[in-house]
Amino acid sequence: MSSFPESLTDRFRRFKHRHFAPHADQYEELATYGQNPDTMIISCCDSRVDPETIFSAMPGELFVVRNVANLVPPYETGGRYHGVSTAIEYAVMNLRIKHLVIMGHSGCGGIKAALDQSAAIQTEAQFISRWMSMLDDARISVLASHQMRPSSEQQMALEKEGIKTSIKHLRTFPFVKDLEDKGRLNLHGAHFDIKTGQLSILNHSRGVFFPL
């Protein structure tokens, strides 16, 4: 049996002393009354992009789901396991969130693998390729429109198209579409540039991202 990582042990002790102790009353309140966030963020699991840090969030303020390339699959009821869909259903129907944000980022490894399957080591199951196949149409479109552009621009373009694709998939969920149409749920797209710290927000009507 492997020992728990010493680095995590040290970090937990710092958390307990520097963060938990000064906010013990808030944690007790959250434990007693539960969570009531008004925003859900679907973000990439990339270790460099942490929504709580980027938005200076305290515990209980954000409902966060992280996966490779911050993707939302289209609505479907087949199969057996639907991790992202389950989280969306819980956040929208039970927590009654008001805002749902898809947040992508620069230098995404999943997007890189979507552009070039050799960019990621995969097992014979090809979990990465199958997951990223959700962006096949977006990839074809980006490569066609950025044929003569550098690979870095193709990457950035697909990162942003991936965000749009996830928002499009969100609207295939009947309960999401219904609440959005009623003005009770707002869908947002955001892209975080790791190098510069710039956050760009999707303008739905124009289909482009503008710096915040």
N, C-alpha and C positions, 0 to 999 in steps of 0.2 A: 504494500500500500504506500503510495507516494505521499510525502508530507505536503501540507498546504504551503503555497509559495510564500517565502519570507517577506518578499516585497509587498504582497497583499496584506499580510499580517501587520506590517508597519504602517501601511496606508490606512487600514481600518482603525488602528489605534489613534492615528492623527485625526481621522474623521470623528471618532467618538469623543475626543478631547476638544477639538477645535470647532466642530460643526454641530454634532448631536447635542452635547451638553448645553451650549448656549441657547439651543432651540428645543429643549426637551419638552416644554409646554406645547409647542406646535406639533411635535410628533405624537404626544399624548392625545391631542385633539383629533389628529388624523386617524389614530388608532381607534378612538372612541366613536367618531362620527363618520368615518370613511372619507373617500375622496370626492371632490366636486370640481374637476377641471373643466374649463370652458373651451379648451383647445386640444386637439389631437395632432400629433406630428408623425408622419411616416417618413423616416429618414434611413439613410444607408447605415449599415453596421460598421463602416470604416472607422477605425479607432481614432482618426484625426478629426472626426466631425461629430460632436456631441451636442444635441439640441439643448439640453439643460444648461450647458455652459454657454453656448452661443446666445441664448435668450435670458441668461441670468435667472433661471427659474429655481424656485424653492420646491421642496417636496410637496406634492399634491397639486401643483399648478399646471403640469403638462402630462397628457397621456401619450406615451411614446411607443411606437413600434419601429423596430429597425430590422432591415433585411438587405440582402445584396442589391445595390442599385436603387433602393427606395421604390420598389415596384409594387403596384396593386394589380392583381390578376383580375380579369373580367369576371363578372358575377356568373356563377354556375353552382348547381347543387349536387352534381355527381361526385364520385370519389368519396373519400372518408375524412381527410384531414385538411382543414382550411385555416391555417394560422392567421394570416393577414385578414381574411374575411371575417373570422371570428372576432378579432380585435375591433374591426370597423363596426360590426354589428353591436358589440358591447358598448363601444364609445357613443355611437349614434343613438341607439335605442334605450340604453340603460343610464349612461352618464349624461345624455342629452347635451353633448358638446355643441357649441355654436360655430366653431371654426375647425376645418380639417385642412392641414397643410402638408403638401408633398414637398420635401426638401431634398434636392440633389446637391451635388458638390463637384468641384474640379478634381481631375485626376482619379476618377472613379474606376476601380479595378474591374467591376462588373461590366461597365460600359466598354472598357478596353477589350474585354473578352468578347463582347458582342460584336465589336468591329473586327477582331482577330482572335479566333478560337485558340490559336497557339499561344496567346498571351497568358493563359492560365493553365496550370497543371490540373488535369482532371482524371478521375477514375473512370472505369469502363461504364459506370452509371451515368456519367456526364450530367451531373446535377446542375452545374453552372450553365452549360450550354442550353439545357432544357429550360431553365429558369429565364435566361436571357432571351430565349426565342420569342418572348412576349414583345420584344422590340424589333422583330424581323422587318416589319413594314416600315418602321421609323428608320431603321438602319439603311434600307434600300433607298428611301427618300433622301436621307442625308448624304449618302455616297453619290447619288445622282446630282444633287445640287451643290456638293462641295468636291466635285471630282478632281479639280485642279488645286485644291487647297491643301495646306500642310495637315499632317495627321493630328496635330494638336487642335486645329480648328474643327476637324471632323469629330474629334472626341468631345469638344465643348458643345458642338451642335447637337450631338446625340444625347448628351447629358440633359440638355434642355428639352429635346423632343421626348425623352423618356419621362420627364415630369409631366408634359402635356398628355402623353399616352396614359399615365396612371390616373390623371384627372378624368380623362375620357372613360377609362374603365370604372372609376368610381361612380360615374353617372349611369352605369349599367346595373347598379344595385338599386332595386325599386325603392327601398326606403330612403336611400340617399337622395335620389332624384326627386322624390316626393317632398322631402323636407327642404331641399334647395329651392324647388319651385315655389314653396310656400314662404320662402324668405327666412326660414328658421335654421338653416345650415349654410355656411359659406365655405366654398372650396378655394384653396389658394395654392399657387406654385411658387417655390423659392429655390434659388441656386446660390450656394455658398462657395466663394473662392478661398481656398485654404491659404494661398500665398499672400493675398492682399487683405483678407478679412472682409471683402465686399459681399454684401447680400443683395441679390437682385430678385425682384418680385415680378411675377407674370401678370401682364395686362391681358385679361381674357379677350377683350374685344379686338385688340390689335395682334394678339398672339406673339408678343415679344416681351422680353424681360428688361426692366428698368432698375438701375441701382437705387437702393433705399437711402 
